[in-house]
Amino acid sequence: MRDAKRLAEIRKLPCVRCGNPNSQAAHSNSAKHGKGRGIKSSDAFTVPLCHSCHSQFDQYRLGNPEESEKLFEQWLVKTELMMGRRDEEYF
């Protein structure tokens, strides 16, 4: 699923990890969210991360793949709260 409106909303939020006001829409790296070889996960599974945090996340420098997936799930919940949405809308 591609959703330009959601991506624009995500980019307006501060980094969910460090609070940097300059964030990017970071997609999940999990296959359960649609990630595959050369395919990004659904835009429904994006969180705001600054360039530094986004890079660290994508390179698994914040933990192994399992730990990164858990971090992402926590960030996704926080992101939805920051956007004023109920958890059920994207789960």
Order of alpha helices (4+ residues) and beta strands (2+ residues): alpha-beta-beta-alpha-alpha
